[in-house]
């Protein structure tokens, strides 16, 4: 399951629509936000899709304004399958774990360990240790460290004196499109420079991502959307030859999801969610084959989280030169 595939925002309906449907007695809203369609006497064609999803128990209303679609939890109930295995990494940091908790779906967390040259599944977390793997894998990851190019993603101090770490977040990009287009131009130039001049890479060696709303603004003569990969991409080996990566976002959980889960006192660790999403995306590339990669990661927050995950200490210097060359240099 995709971490954001469980919850899709539907944008067709507004606060006014929901109030009108309530006033007409067509819908009822439960305490957890679930929408129940209770009356069929009005043939409202414009709401056919909403009505169908509500009758299936898949729609929830958040703050009277946002609609959330949930994957049918009946799929995971007893009777349909004997057992279900979800093969993933850091499951407890993903939205699907919160989804299981929200609907009271029991699950067990298991770990894959190597023992006597064979792989075994265990529920004993003390037997699972990533230390050796991280020590080896971080040798193949170069985080491009350039103060000028990373400045756009630094923490910043607002007029109220408070320091914020939200640069390159979704809301930051939205504000930039409206009031600070120079920020977008800066990111565009940095991305172009990283691929064309710093890595001197070919198109088939590159991989980058941003929020979909900004895709058209960040493409250029030297940066194509042909090698753009969505933030929540999973279960694909299509990009395993890509060695030069650009991760141009600062991930935070959608506020609607936080409110949704909070209705059943389920908290989401946003830092762990962010690094889990980042790692999943990076592992679409050549690193999955233990090959060297170089990544442009301008968000200071995301860089800290990734370094913490890989257990790279602050005093541990990042590589000043690439540990490998692009095909054009060799």
C-alpha positions as CSV (number, residue, x, y, z in Angstrom):
1,X,0.0,0.0,0.0
2,X,1.2,3.5,-0.8
3,X,1.7,5.7,2.3
4,X,-0.5,8.4,0.8
5,X,-2.6,6.0,-1.2
6,X,-4.8,5.3,1.8
7,X,-5.9,8.9,2.0
8,X,-6.8,10.9,-1.1
9,X,-8.1,14.4,-0.8
10,X,-11.2,15.1,-2.8
11,X,-11.4,18.7,-3.9
12,X,-14.8,18.9,-5.5
13,X,-16.8,19.8,-2.3
14,X,-16.5,22.7,0.0
15,X,-17.7,23.7,3.5
16,X,-20.9,25.1,2.0
17,X,-21.6,21.9,0.1
18,X,-21.3,19.9,3.3
19,X,-23.6,22.3,5.2
20,X,-26.2,22.1,2.5
21,X,-26.2,18.3,2.5
22,X,-26.5,18.3,6.2
23,X,-29.4,20.8,6.2
24,X,-31.2,18.7,3.6
25,X,-30.8,15.7,5.9
26,X,-28.9,13.7,3.3
27,X,-25.8,13.1,5.4
28,X,-24.8,12.6,9.0
29,X,-21.3,13.1,10.4
30,X,-20.0,10.8,13.1
31,X,-17.7,11.9,15.9
32,X,-14.6,10.7,14.1
33,X,-15.6,12.5,10.9
34,X,-17.1,9.6,9.0
35,X,-19.8,10.7,6.5
36,X,-23.0,8.6,6.4
37,X,-25.3,9.1,3.4
38,X,-28.8,8.5,4.9
39,X,-31.3,9.7,2.4
40,X,-31.8,8.7,-1.3
41,X,-34.8,10.9,-2.2
42,X,-32.8,13.6,-3.9
43,X,-31.3,12.6,-7.3
44,X,-28.2,14.9,-7.0
45,X,-26.1,13.9,-10.0
46,X,-23.3,16.3,-9.0
47,X,-22.8,14.2,-5.8
48,X,-23.0,10.7,-7.3
49,X,-19.4,9.9,-6.6
50,X,-19.5,11.3,-3.1
51,X,-22.7,9.5,-2.4
52,X,-21.2,6.2,-3.6
53,X,-18.0,6.5,-1.5
54,X,-20.0,7.6,1.6
55,X,-22.3,4.6,1.3
56,X,-19.2,2.4,1.2
57,X,-18.0,4.0,4.4
58,X,-14.9,5.5,2.8
59,X,-15.3,9.2,3.3
60,X,-14.4,11.4,6.3
61,X,-14.8,15.1,6.8
62,X,-12.0,17.1,8.5
63,X,-12.6,20.6,9.9
64,X,-15.8,20.9,7.8
65,X,-13.7,21.6,4.8
66,X,-11.5,18.7,3.7
67,X,-12.7,15.3,2.5
68,X,-10.5,12.3,3.1
69,X,-11.0,9.0,1.3
70,X,-9.8,5.9,3.1
71,X,-8.9,2.5,1.8
72,X,-11.6,0.0,2.7
73,X,-10.5,-1.6,6.0
74,X,-12.6,-4.7,5.3
75,X,-9.8,-5.9,3.1
76,X,-7.7,-6.6,6.2
77,X,-10.5,-8.2,8.3
78,X,-10.6,-11.9,9.0
79,X,-12.1,-14.1,6.4
80,X,-10.9,-12.6,3.2
81,X,-7.2,-13.7,3.5
82,X,-5.6,-16.2,5.8
83,X,-2.5,-14.0,6.2
84,X,-1.2,-10.7,4.7
85,X,2.4,-9.8,4.6
86,X,3.5,-6.2,3.9
87,X,7.2,-6.0,3.0
88,X,8.5,-2.6,3.7
89,X,11.0,-0.6,5.7
90,X,10.3,1.4,9.0
91,X,6.6,0.4,8.9
92,X,5.8,2.1,12.2
93,X,6.8,5.5,10.7
94,X,4.4,5.2,7.9
95,X,0.8,6.3,7.5
96,X,-0.4,2.8,7.0
97,X,0.6,1.9,10.6
98,X,-1.6,4.8,11.7
99,X,-4.3,3.6,9.5
100,X,-4.3,0.1,11.1
101,X,-4.4,1.7,14.5
102,X,-7.3,4.0,13.5
103,X,-9.4,1.1,12.4
104,X,-8.3,-1.3,15.2
105,X,-6.6,-3.7,12.8
106,X,-4.2,-6.0,14.7
107,X,-0.8,-6.5,13.2
108,X,2.6,-7.9,14.2
109,X,5.9,-6.2,13.3
110,X,8.5,-8.8,12.1
111,X,12.1,-8.4,11.1
112,X,14.2,-10.1,8.5
113,X,17.6,-11.3,9.9
114,X,20.5,-13.2,8.6
115,X,21.4,-16.3,10.6
116,X,24.0,-18.9,9.5
117,X,23.9,-17.7,5.9
118,X,20.1,-17.9,5.7
119,X,17.4,-15.3,6.2
120,X,14.8,-15.7,8.9
121,X,11.7,-13.8,10.0
122,X,11.6,-12.9,13.7
123,X,9.4,-10.8,16.0
124,X,12.3,-10.2,18.4
125,X,13.4,-6.7,17.6
126,X,16.5,-7.1,19.7
127,X,17.9,-9.4,17.0
128,X,17.5,-6.8,14.3
129,X,20.4,-4.4,14.0
130,X,21.0,-2.0,11.2
131,X,24.3,-0.7,12.4
132,X,26.5,-2.8,10.2
133,X,24.4,-2.2,7.2
134,X,24.3,1.6,7.7
135,X,28.1,1.7,8.2
136,X,28.5,0.0,4.8
137,X,25.7,1.8,2.9
138,X,26.7,5.3,3.9
139,X,30.0,4.8,2.1
140,X,28.0,4.9,-1.1
141,X,26.0,8.0,-0.4
142,X,27.5,11.5,-1.0
143,X,25.3,14.3,0.2
144,X,26.3,17.3,-1.9
145,X,27.3,20.0,0.6
146,X,27.5,23.5,-0.9
147,X,26.6,26.5,1.3
148,X,25.5,28.7,-1.6
149,X,23.3,26.1,-3.2
150,X,21.9,24.9,0.2
151,X,21.1,28.4,1.5
152,X,17.6,28.3,0.0
153,X,16.7,25.4,2.3
154,X,18.3,26.8,5.5
155,X,16.3,27.3,8.7
156,X,15.2,31.0,8.8
157,X,14.2,33.6,11.3
158,X,10.9,35.3,10.9
159,X,10.0,38.9,11.8
160,X,8.6,37.7,15.2
161,X,12.1,36.4,16.0
162,X,11.2,32.7,15.9
163,X,13.3,30.3,13.9
164,X,11.5,28.0,11.4
165,X,12.6,24.8,9.7
166,X,9.9,24.8,7.1
167,X,11.9,26.0,4.0
168,X,11.0,23.9,0.9
169,X,7.9,22.6,2.6
170,X,4.6,22.4,0.6
171,X,3.3,25.6,2.2
172,X,6.6,27.3,1.6
173,X,6.5,26.5,-2.1
174,X,2.8,27.7,-2.3
175,X,3.8,31.0,-0.8
176,X,6.8,31.3,-3.1
177,X,4.6,30.8,-6.2
178,X,2.4,33.7,-5.0
179,X,4.8,36.2,-3.5
180,X,8.4,35.1,-3.8
181,X,9.0,33.7,-7.3
182,X,12.7,34.4,-7.0
183,X,12.9,31.4,-4.7
184,X,11.6,29.2,-7.4
185,X,14.1,30.6,-9.9
186,X,16.9,30.0,-7.4
187,X,15.9,26.3,-7.0
188,X,15.6,26.0,-10.7
189,X,19.1,27.4,-11.3
190,X,20.6,25.2,-8.5
191,X,19.0,22.1,-10.0
192,X,20.2,22.9,-13.5
193,X,23.7,23.6,-12.1
194,X,23.8,20.4,-10.1
195,X,23.0,18.1,-13.1
196,X,24.8,20.0,-15.8
197,X,27.9,21.4,-14.2
198,X,28.5,19.7,-10.9
199,X,27.8,16.1,-11.9
200,X,28.2,16.5,-15.6
201,X,25.7,13.7,-15.8
202,X,23.6,12.3,-18.7
203,X,19.9,12.4,-18.6
204,X,19.6,8.6,-18.0
205,X,21.8,9.0,-14.9
206,X,19.5,11.6,-13.2
207,X,16.6,11.4,-10.9
208,X,14.8,14.3,-9.1
209,X,11.6,15.1,-7.2
210,X,9.5,18.0,-6.0
211,X,5.9,18.6,-5.2
212,X,3.7,18.0,-8.2
213,X,2.4,21.5,-8.2
214,X,5.9,22.8,-8.8
215,X,6.9,20.4,-11.5
216,X,6.3,22.7,-14.5
217,X,8.1,25.5,-12.7
218,X,11.3,23.6,-12.0
219,X,11.7,21.9,-15.4
220,X,14.1,23.6,-17.9
221,X,16.2,23.1,-20.9
222,X,18.6,20.9,-18.9
223,X,16.1,19.4,-16.5
224,X,13.4,17.2,-17.9
225,X,10.3,15.7,-16.2
226,X,11.3,12.5,-18.0
227,X,13.4,11.6,-15.0
228,X,11.2,13.1,-12.3
229,X,9.8,10.6,-9.8
230,X,6.9,11.2,-7.5
231,X,7.6,11.7,-3.8
232,X,5.6,8.6,-2.8
233,X,6.9,6.2,-5.4
234,X,7.2,2.6,-4.2
235,X,7.9,-0.9,-5.5
236,X,9.7,0.0,-8.7
237,X,13.1,-0.9,-10.0
238,X,12.8,1.2,-13.1
239,X,15.2,3.9,-11.8
240,X,17.9,1.6,-10.3
241,X,20.6,2.9,-12.7
242,X,20.2,6.5,-11.5
243,X,23.2,7.9,-9.7
244,X,22.6,11.6,-9.4
245,X,19.6,12.6,-7.3
246,X,17.9,15.9,-6.3
247,X,15.4,15.8,-3.5
248,X,14.0,19.3,-3.4
249,X,11.4,19.1,-0.7
250,X,11.0,19.3,3.1
251,X,8.4,16.7,4.1
252,X,5.7,17.3,6.7
253,X,2.5,15.4,7.3
254,X,-0.6,16.9,5.7
255,X,-2.4,18.8,8.6
256,X,-5.7,17.0,7.5
257,X,-4.1,13.7,8.3
258,X,-2.9,14.8,11.7
259,X,-6.4,16.0,12.6
260,X,-7.9,12.7,11.2
261,X,-5.7,10.5,13.3
262,X,-5.9,12.7,16.4
263,X,-9.6,11.9,16.6
264,X,-8.5,8.6,18.0
265,X,-5.5,10.0,19.8
266,X,-3.0,8.6,17.3
267,X,0.1,10.7,17.1
268,X,2.5,10.8,14.1
269,X,6.2,11.5,14.5
270,X,6.7,14.0,11.6
271,X,10.4,13.7,11.6
272,X,10.4,9.9,11.4
273,X,7.6,10.1,8.8
274,X,9.8,12.5,6.8
275,X,13.0,10.5,6.9
276,X,11.1,7.3,6.1
277,X,9.6,8.9,3.0
278,X,12.9,10.3,1.9
279,X,14.7,7.0,2.4
280,X,12.0,5.1,0.4
281,X,12.5,7.6,-2.5
282,X,16.3,7.5,-2.5
283,X,16.2,3.7,-2.6
284,X,14.5,3.7,-6.0
285,X,18.0,4.7,-7.3
286,X,21.3,2.9,-7.8
287,X,21.9,2.7,-4.1
288,X,19.5,-0.3,-4.0
289,X,22.3,-2.2,-5.8
290,X,25.0,-0.8,-3.4
291,X,26.2,1.5,-6.1
292,X,27.5,5.1,-5.4
293,X,25.1,8.0,-5.6
294,X,25.3,11.7,-5.1
295,X,22.3,13.6,-3.8
296,X,21.4,17.3,-3.8
297,X,19.4,17.8,-0.6
298,X,19.0,21.5,0.0
299,X,16.6,21.3,3.0
300,X,18.7,21.7,6.2
301,X,16.0,19.7,8.1
302,X,15.9,16.8,5.7
303,X,19.7,16.7,5.6
304,X,19.8,16.5,9.4
305,X,17.2,13.8,9.5
306,X,19.0,11.7,6.8
307,X,22.4,12.1,8.5
308,X,20.9,11.0,11.8
309,X,19.3,8.0,10.2
310,X,22.6,7.0,8.5
311,X,24.4,7.8,11.8
312,X,26.6,10.3,10.2
313,X,28.1,12.4,13.0
314,X,28.3,16.2,12.6
315,X,32.0,16.1,13.0
316,X,32.2,13.4,10.3
317,X,33.2,15.3,7.1
318,X,31.2,14.9,4.0
319,X,33.1,13.9,0.9
320,X,34.6,16.9,-0.8
321,X,34.9,15.1,-4.1
322,X,32.6,12.5,-5.6
323,X,33.6,8.9,-5.0
324,X,32.8,8.2,-8.6
325,X,32.7,9.8,-12.0
326,X,29.8,10.3,-14.4
327,X,29.8,8.5,-17.7
328,X,30.8,11.8,-19.4
329,X,33.9,12.1,-17.2
330,X,35.1,8.5,-17.6
